[in-house]
Amino acid sequence: MRVLRWTVFDFHRDQEVSFWMQNTYIPLDMLFIRGDGRILRIAENTEPLSTRVIPSGGPVRAVLEVIGGTARKLGIAPGDRVAHPIFSGR
């Protein structure tokens, strides 16, 4: 059995956002997801403890954080759809 650990940040509407890695001790993949559930951008293997700003690259509804390397390992790419009730796309 494989366990996928993740955190989702829901902004309740599409907007430009940015993150940083201050106080985060492991690399993460950040999936920036539009309101229709499509992945706009993936920031892969972000640098732990960095204050470098990581922008969404456009308006997004949510950001899904997973352990660094997960997106590549699972073949997740921009344009893929994330299924969750907060997204309007079907």
C-alpha positions, 0 to 999 in steps of 0.5 A: 500500500502506498500512502500519499501525504499532501496539504491543500490550500483553498483560496475560495476564488481564482487569484494570483498567489505565491508561496515560500519554503521558510519553516519547511524542512523537506522539498515539496512539489507545489501544484497550482490548480485553477478553479476548473481543476486543471493544473496551471503550474508545478514547482518541483522539489522546492528548496527547504527553508528558502525565502525565495518567492514561488509564484503561481504564474496566473490565477489559481483556486488552490495549491496542492503540496506533496512530497518533493518528486511526487509529481514526476514519479506519478507523471503529473503535469500541467494541464492534468485535472485534479478531482475534488469538490472545490473545483468546478470542472467536470 
